[in-house]
Amino acid sequence: VTNLKYRGRCEPVISRTLQFLNDLSVDFSLTPVTYSLLKKLVKIEAVKFMLQNHTSKHFPFLGFSDNYSLGDLRCRTVFYTALTRLLMVDLGEDEEEFENFMLPLTVSFESVTRIFNGSFEQQEAKRMLMGLARDLRGIAFALNTKTSYTMLFDWIYPGYISILQRAIELWYREPACTTPILKLMAEFMQNRSQRLNFDVSSPNGILLFREASKMICTYGNQILSLGTLSKDQVYPLKLKGISICYSALKSALCGNYVSFGVFKLYGDNHFDNVLQAFVKMLLSVSHSDLLQYRKLSQSYYPLLECLTQDHMSFITSLEPHVLIYILTSISEGLTAVDTIVSSSCCASLDYIVTYLFKHLAKEGKKTLRCREISQDGQRLLHFMQQNPEILQQMMSILMNTILFEDCRNQWSVSRPLLGLILLNEKYFSELRTTLITSQPDSKREVLDQCFRNLMEGVEQNLLVKNRDR
């Protein structure tokens, strides 16, 4: 505590001190021993002092000097993560104590609100919001129970979240301001430990998604207005923000706390808007950039996996040029060194191929209901018939990966391979012949036998039953 109070402008000391405090506060799933230690820790006068006085008056690194650095701000996230963990040891459902803990942040947000409504000193408002976003991200990260998360949601919604929306709209050109706000939203969307399971009578899950949708749409539309950026500017000014938006959207779609059918049922366009924003941002990024920037690829490909798993009606509604872009990105990602990317590509391809296969199985049924259900599938099937080389190329890539490369995720690769073979039997036969003849004479018979073993016992037109085989 002495370090934090009197070495506030010495970043190496502050950083290491906070990391130590953070390590002390980790609960390790609250075993009896660690829980007992944490109970003792929060009774120490120094810890009580921090929980009651986390302001720039007592801890200078929480304030701003004329020569403040972004490093000072990053320290704040760690500080509030540790502090909130310590608060949670005895908090329970005490909303009043939580409100008291949040009081310094409440005062700061009220100051920003007055600035926005008054003379509007941009630099002051901007600096305060950058710090607040980092503080809140630390708090949100530490709140892993339904009760505690709901307290934070009730505190920030709707008043303070609208301030963050306004900041994204105004300062979209300044990643130093937008990045912490977008990361805060991404953290809010994380359903870690099922903390976002609101009561059945609560609209909070939908309200939270709507706010995320608004922020992603606002940022996406504004960032695309920047036009062409130089190579050294494209990541910090644009791609980094897009990757955070994709991470937030993926967390929302996979979090299992929003029924997305509700939006269409009640004529709410927030879900459609955010999916369209996803497409607009995606088309502004080159395929090479998708794979070159690791954080972007690790947010885009898992998001695409989620979309192909649960929202194929959206995928089938896309324009042909968008479908080609997405399928090409999958094709290029199949050979990525990063297993997160290649595994997500395999899963996305598997969902698409399975969807096509199921549609073909329904084609033989003549009932009216089946014909209505299969309209989306018909669009995708027609597109694939117009562009057969796309799936054929992916089959070739997977086969070559299995045969000639160090394939580190064989199970993931096997999932789409079966569907690809059954949908393209003629091409598979040609590819098999090509691969066998490309080998030395001594290896051809062995490879031919391997191909026979691969398809042994696999029945035509039975994708699901054959999967495990």
Secondary structure, DSSP 4 states (H G I P E B T S, - for coil): -HHHHH-TT-HHHHHHHHHHHHHHH--GGG-HHHHHHHHHHTTSHHHHHHHH--STTT-GGGS--TT--HHHHHHHHHHHHHHHHHHHHHHTT-HHHHHHHTHHHHHHHHHHHHHHHTT--HHHHHHHHHHHHHHHHHHHHH--SHHHHHHHHHHHTTHHHHHHHHHHHH-TT-HHHHHHHHHHHHHHT--GGGTT---TT--HHHHHHHHHHHHHHHHHHHHHTT-S--HHHHIIIIIHHHHHHHHHHHHHHHSS---THHHHHTT--HHHHHHHHHHHHHHTS-HHHHHHSHHHHHHHHHHHHHHHHH-HHHHHTS-HHHHHHHHHHHHHHTT-SSHHHHHHHHHHHHHHHHHHHHHHHHHT---HHHHHHTHHHHHHHHHHHH-THHHHHHHHHHHHHHHHS--S-HHHHHHHHHHHHHH-HHHHHHHHHHHHHTS-HHHHHHHHHHHHHHTTTPPTT-HHHHS--
